[in-house]
Amino acid sequence: MSETMSLSVVMPALNEEENIASAIEDTLAAFAGLDIPAELIVVNDGSSDGTRAIIERYVAADTRVSVLHHDRPMGIGRSFWDGKTVARHDLVVMYPGDNEMIAAEMLRYLPLMQHTDVVIPYIVNTTVRSAPRRILSNIYSSLITTLLRIDVRHTNGLVMYRKAVLDEVTLISDDFLYQTEILAKIIRNGYLYAEVPYYIKPRLAGVSKTRTYGSLTGLVRLAIRLSRLAWEVYTTEKRAIIPASATYSRREKLLGAGIAV
């Protein structure tokens, strides 16, 4: 890679004692194929099972692994944001503790971060998920396109960010809407992004945490939440993100190279 990079993976985990060990091991194995510094920050989101003890064993055994503990569940958005806050490296990506994602799959797109600010994956093999979840995902994507006016295939995956861009965002969502909010604010303010295909694997144990909006009443609540989020994005986006920030010079570098942004 021509540009020096380093990577922080943030891994939220809530009651994932059956999956967290594999998720950590797969991530560390993926690090072995990199030639850049990398760290794994596991955020135990108030788990009541054996998740905490399992994480602590890996922290004690490997200096690349660290942990943040929440006393009670605070949501995947808050977990990611707390992990991002303590991240030490230039690039930040979220890997869920349920081990549904293929750790090495996303890392093959690292070279793209030399040319863009955000890499957004979309799932290719959607049939590994249940039909109701696919239907919900399609409805969610349609609502995002309509209400937030950002046309991306998927907003809740393993999005890779430049940390300097995230540092310009004021986040209000603690739950799974957090990634949609971040992307809406970043994209609508002109930062560069690329969409890439991504494969996932079936969840091997436990249950998905994305069931909150799986009914008609839940979908109505989701539409209301997204409408409120749209209002937040439209009314505060220019205050939330400062494109000319002294901490981020990618735009100036691109303009200096004669590349339109």
KEMIVEX-288831 format. One line per 5 residues: their letters; for each residue z, x, y of N, C-alpha, C. Coordinates in steps of 0.1 Angstrom, whole numbers. Each point is the difference from the previous one (the first is absolute). Layout:
# KEMIVEX-288831
A> Z X Y Z X Y Z X Y  ...
END
This chain:
# KEMIVEX-288831
MSETM> 0 8 -12 0 -8 12 0 9 12  -8 -3 10 -1 8 12 11 -2 10  6 -12 -1 12 -3 9 13 1 -8  10 6 5 13 2 -6 6 -14 -1  4 -4 -12 6 -13 -2 13 1 -8
SLSVV> 9 -10 1 12 -1 -9 2 -15 -2  7 -3 -10 1 -14 -5 14 -5 -3  4 -11 5 12 -7 -3 -3 -13 -7  5 -2 -12 -1 -13 -7 13 -7 1  0 -12 5 11 -9 1 0 -10 -11
MPALN> 10 -1 -9 0 -9 -11 12 -10 0  -3 -12 6 11 -10 -1 2 -5 -14  13 -3 -3 3 -5 -13 12 -9 0  -2 -12 -5 11 -10 -1 1 -5 -15  11 4 -6 2 -4 -14 -12 3 -9
EEENI> -3 13 0 -12 5 -8 5 10 -11  11 -3 -6 5 10 -10 -9 2 -11  -9 -9 -3 -9 1 -11 -13 8 3  -2 1 13 -13 6 5 2 13 9  12 1 6 1 11 11 -2 14 -6
ASAIE> 5 3 -12 -2 13 -5 -14 4 -2  -8 -9 -6 -14 2 -1 -8 1 13  5 -8 10 -7 1 13 3 14 6  12 5 -1 3 13 6 -7 11 -8  0 -1 -13 -6 11 -8 -15 0 3
DTLAA> -7 -12 0 -14 0 3 -4 6 13  9 -3 10 -3 5 14 2 15 0  10 5 -6 2 15 0 -11 7 -8  -5 -7 -11 -11 6 -7 -13 0 9  -2 -10 8 -11 0 9 1 11 10
FAGLD> 12 3 5 2 11 9 -5 13 -5  1 2 -13 -4 13 -7 -15 3 3  -8 -10 2 -14 2 3 -3 2 14  10 1 9 -2 2 14 2 15 4  -7 4 11 3 13 5 6 -1 14
IPAEL> 8 -11 2 7 -2 13 14 -3 -3  9 2 10 14 -4 -2 1 -15 -1  9 -4 -9 2 -15 -3 15 -3 -3  4 -11 4 14 -5 -3 -1 -14 -4  11 -5 -8 1 -13 -4 14 -6 5
IVVND> -1 -10 8 12 -6 6 2 -14 -7  9 -1 -8 3 -13 -7 10 -8 8  -3 -12 3 9 -9 7 5 -10 -9  13 1 -4 7 -10 -9 4 -12 9  -7 -11 -1 2 -11 9 11 -9 -5
GSSDG> 12 5 -1 12 -8 -4 -1 -5 -14  -5 8 -10 -1 -4 -14 14 -2 -6  0 -11 -8 13 -3 -7 -1 4 -15  -10 6 -4 -1 5 -14 2 15 -1  -7 7 -9 2 14 -2 -10 9 8
TRAII> -7 -6 9 -10 7 8 6 12 7  11 -2 7 6 10 8 3 13 -8  7 -2 -12 4 11 -8 -13 8 -5  -10 -7 -4 -12 7 -4 -6 8 11  -1 -5 12 -6 7 11 9 13 3
ERYVA> 13 -2 -1 9 12 3 -3 11 -9  -3 -3 -13 -3 11 -9 -12 8 4  -10 -7 5 -12 8 4 2 7 13  9 -5 9 3 7 12 7 13 -3  9 0 -10 8 11 -4 -9 11 -7
ADTRV> -11 -5 -6 -8 9 -8 -12 6 7  -4 -6 11 -13 4 7 2 0 15  -2 11 6 2 0 15 -10 -7 8  -11 -4 -7 -11 -8 7 4 -15 1  11 -4 -7 4 -14 0 12 -2 8
SVLHH> 0 -9 9 12 -4 7 2 -15 -1  11 -5 5 3 -15 -1 7 -5 12  -3 -12 3 7 -8 10 6 -12 -7  12 -4 2 6 -12 -6 3 -11 11  -5 -12 -3 5 -11 8 11 -7 -7
DRPMG> 10 -4 7 12 -7 -6 -4 -14 -6  -10 -6 6 -5 -13 -4 -15 0 1  -7 -9 -7 -15 -1 2 -4 -3 14  -8 8 5 -5 -2 14 -15 -2 2  -7 0 -12 -14 -3 1 -9 13 -2
IGRSF> -12 -2 -5 -8 11 -2 -5 6 13  -2 -8 10 -4 5 13 11 9 6  12 -4 0 11 8 5 1 13 -8  -1 -1 -13 1 11 -9 -11 11 3  -12 -5 2 -11 10 3 3 6 14
WDGKT> 4 -8 9 2 5 14 12 10 0  10 -2 -7 11 9 0 -4 13 -7  -8 -1 -10 -6 12 -7 -9 8 9  -8 -8 8 -9 7 9 7 7 11  11 -5 4 8 6 11 6 14 -4
VARHD> 3 2 -13 5 13 -4 -10 9 -6  -13 -5 -1 -10 7 -6 -3 13 8  -2 11 -7 -1 13 6 -15 5 2  -9 -8 -6 -14 5 -1 -10 -8 9  -12 5 1 -10 -6 9 -5 -13 -5
LVVMY> -2 -2 -13 -6 -12 -5 11 -8 -8  -1 -14 1 10 -8 -6 -7 -11 -8  4 -2 -13 -5 -11 -8 11 -6 -8  -1 -13 -2 10 -8 -8 -5 -1 -14  9 4 -10 -2 -3 -14 11 -9 -4
PGDNE> -2 -11 -6 10 -9 -5 8 5 -12  12 -3 -1 8 4 -11 -2 -7 -13  -9 -10 0 -3 -7 -13 -10 7 -8  -6 11 4 -9 8 -7 -13 -7 -4  -4 -10 8 -12 -7 -2 -12 8 5
MIAAE> 2 9 9 -11 8 6 -2 13 -8  -12 5 0 -3 13 -7 2 10 11  10 9 -1 4 9 10 -11 9 5  -7 6 -10 -11 10 3 -12 -7 7  -2 -13 -3 -12 -7 5 -2 1 15
MLRYL> 11 -3 7 -1 0 15 -1 14 6  6 10 -7 0 13 6 -14 7 0  -9 -5 -8 -13 6 0 -8 -3 13  6 -9 8 -6 -3 13 6 8 12  9 9 -3 6 8 10 -10 7 9
PLMQH> -11 5 -5 -10 7 9 -5 -9 11  0 -14 -2 -5 -9 10 9 1 13  13 4 -2 9 0 11 -3 11 10  -10 9 -3 -5 10 9 -8 -7 11  -5 -12 -3 -10 -7 9 5 -13 5
TDVVI> 11 -5 -5 4 -14 4 15 0 2  5 -11 4 15 -2 3 7 -8 -11  -8 -8 -7 6 -9 -10 -10 -1 -11  5 0 -13 -9 -3 -11 6 -12 -7  -8 -11 -1 5 -13 -6 -7 -2 -13
PYIVN> 7 -1 -11 -6 -3 -13 -1 -15 -3  -11 -3 -7 -1 -14 -5 -1 1 -15  6 -10 -7 1 0 -14 -13 -4 -6  -5 8 -10 -13 -3 -6 2 -9 -13  10 4 -8 2 -7 -13 11 -11 2
TTVRS> -3 -10 8 10 -10 4 4 -8 -12  -8 0 -11 3 -9 -11 12 5 -8  6 11 3 12 4 -7 12 -8 6  -2 -7 11 10 -8 5 -2 -15 -4  10 -8 1 -1 -14 -5 -9 -7 10
APRRI> -6 -11 -5 -9 -9 8 7 -5 12  13 -6 -1 7 -5 11 2 11 11  3 12 -4 2 11 10 -14 3 7  -11 0 -8 -13 3 6 -3 -11 10  3 -12 -3 -3 -12 9 8 2 13
LSNIY> 13 3 -2 8 2 12 -5 12 9  -4 10 -7 -6 12 8 -12 -4 8  -8 -8 -6 -12 -5 7 3 -8 12  10 -9 -2 4 -9 11 6 9 11  8 9 -4 7 9 10 -11 8 8
SSLIT> -10 5 -7 -10 8 7 -8 -9 10  -2 -12 -4 -7 -10 9 8 -3 12  13 -1 -1 9 -3 11 0 12 9  0 12 -5 1 12 8 -13 1 8  -12 -2 -6 -12 1 7 -1 -10 11
TLLRI> 5 -13 -3 -1 -10 10 10 2 12  12 3 -4 11 0 10 1 13 8  -2 11 -8 2 13 6 -13 7 4  -11 -5 -5 -14 4 4 -1 15 -4  4 4 -12 -3 13 -5 -6 -2 -14
DVRHT> -12 5 -2 -8 -3 -11 1 12 -10  11 0 -8 2 10 -10 2 -7 -13  -3 6 -12 0 -6 -12 14 -3 -5  10 10 3 13 -1 -6 10 7 10  11 -6 2 10 7 10 13 3 -6
NGLVM> 2 -3 -13 13 3 -6 0 10 -11  -9 10 1 0 10 -10 5 13 4  -4 11 -6 5 13 3 -7 6 12  2 -6 12 -7 5 12 6 14 4  -9 9 3 4 13 4 -2 2 15
YRKAV> 10 4 7 0 1 15 3 14 5  -5 3 11 5 11 8 14 -4 6  10 8 -3 13 -4 5 1 -1 15  -8 8 7 0 -1 15 -5 -14 4  -9 -6 -7 -4 -13 4 11 -10 -3
LDEVT> 6 1 -11 11 -10 -3 12 2 10  2 11 5 10 2 10 -2 -7 13  -13 -5 2 -3 -7 12 2 -15 -2  3 -4 -12 1 -15 -3 14 -5 1  2 -12 6 13 -7 0 -1 -10 -11
LISDD> 7 1 -10 -1 -9 -12 11 -11 1  -5 -12 -3 10 -11 0 2 -7 -14  -9 3 -9 0 -6 -13 8 9 -10  10 -6 -7 8 6 -10 -6 -2 -14  -7 -11 -2 -5 -3 -13 -14 5 -3
FLYQT> -7 -6 -9 -13 6 -4 -11 -2 10  3 -7 11 -10 -2 11 0 13 9  9 10 -3 0 11 8 -13 8 1  -7 1 -11 -12 8 -1 -11 -7 8  0 -13 -1 -10 -8 7 2 2 15
EILAK> 13 0 4 3 2 15 -4 13 5  3 11 -8 -3 13 4 -16 2 1  -7 -5 -10 -15 1 1 -6 -8 11  5 -12 3 -5 -8 11 2 8 13  11 5 2 3 7 13 -8 13 1
IIRNG> -1 7 -11 -8 13 0 -15 -3 2  -6 -9 -8 -14 -2 0 -4 -7 14  8 -9 4 -4 -7 13 1 10 12  7 11 -2 1 10 11 -10 11 -2  -9 -1 -9 -11 9 -1 2 13 -8
YLYAE> 10 1 -8 2 11 -8 -10 0 -12  -4 11 -5 -10 2 -10 5 -3 -14  -7 -8 -8 4 -3 -14 -11 0 -9  3 2 -13 -10 -1 -11 5 -8 -11  -8 -8 -6 4 -8 -12 -6 6 -12
VPYYI> 8 1 -11 -4 7 -12 4 -8 -12  -8 1 -11 3 -8 -12 12 7 -7  8 -9 -7 12 5 -7 3 -8 -12  4 7 -11 4 -7 -12 15 0 -2  5 -11 -6 14 -2 -3 1 -2 -15
KPRLA> 13 0 -5 3 -3 -14 9 -11 -1  1 -7 -11 9 -12 -1 14 4 1  9 -8 6 14 2 0 5 0 -14  8 10 -4 4 1 -14 14 -7 -3  8 -1 11 13 -6 -2 5 -6 13
GVSKT> 9 -9 -1 6 -7 12 -10 -10 5  3 -6 12 -8 -10 6 -4 4 14  -11 -5 4 -5 3 14 10 -6 10  1 7 11 9 -5 11 -9 -8 10  -13 -2 -2 -8 -7 9 -2 -14 -4
RTYGS> 11 -8 -1 -1 -14 -5 5 -10 11  3 6 11 6 -9 11 -9 -11 4  -13 3 1 -9 -10 5 -9 -6 -10  5 -1 -13 -8 -5 -11 -1 -15 -2  4 -8 10 -1 -14 0 -7 -5 13
LTGLV> -3 -14 0 -6 -5 12 10 2 12  12 -3 -2 10 2 11 0 14 4  0 9 -10 0 14 3 -12 5 8  -12 -6 -3 -12 3 7 0 -5 14  7 -11 3 1 -5 13 9 10 8
RLAIR> 11 4 -6 9 10 6 -8 13 3  -8 4 -9 -8 12 2 -9 -1 12  -7 -12 1 -9 -2 11 8 0 14  12 -6 0 8 1 12 4 14 3  4 8 -10 4 14 2 -12 8 6
LSRLA> -11 -2 -6 -12 7 5 -4 -4 14  2 -13 3 -3 -5 14 9 7 10  13 1 -4 10 7 9 -4 15 1  -4 6 -11 -4 14 0 -12 2 9  -10 -10 -1 -12 1 9 4 0 15
WEVYT> 10 -9 3 4 -1 14 7 14 4  8 5 -9 6 13 3 -11 11 2  -10 0 -8 -10 11 1 -8 -2 13  -4 -13 3 -8 -2 12 7 3 13  13 -3 0 8 1 12 6 13 2
TEKRA> 3 8 -10 7 12 2 -7 13 -5  -12 -2 -5 -7 12 -7 -2 12 10  -3 -3 12 -2 11 10 13 7 3  11 -7 -1 13 7 2 5 7 -13  -4 -6 -11 4 6 -13 -6 13 -3
IIPAS> -13 2 4 -8 12 -3 -5 6 12  2 13 2 -5 7 12 -11 10 -5  -12 -4 1 -11 8 -5 0 14 6  4 2 12 0 13 7 13 8 -2  8 -4 -11 13 7 -2 -2 15 -1
ATYSR> 10 7 6 0 14 -1 3 5 -14  5 -8 -8 3 4 -14 -12 -1 -9  -11 -5 5 -11 -3 -9 -13 3 7  -8 10 -4 -11 5 7 -13 -1 -8  0 -8 -11 -12 -2 -8 -12 -5 8
REKLL> 2 -10 9 -10 -6 8 -7 11 9  9 8 6 -5 10 9 -8 11 -7  4 3 -13 -7 10 -8 -14 -5 -4  0 -13 -3 -13 -6 -4 -9 -1 12  5 -4 11 -9 -1 12 -5 14 4
GAGIA> 9 10 -1 -4 14 3 -11 5 -9  0 -6 -12 -11 4 -10 -12 -8 1  0 -9 10 -12 -8 2 -1 -12 -9  11 -4 -6 0 -12 -9 5 -12 7  -7 -11 0 4 -12 7 12 -6 -8
V> 10 -5 8 11 -7 -6 2 -14 6
END
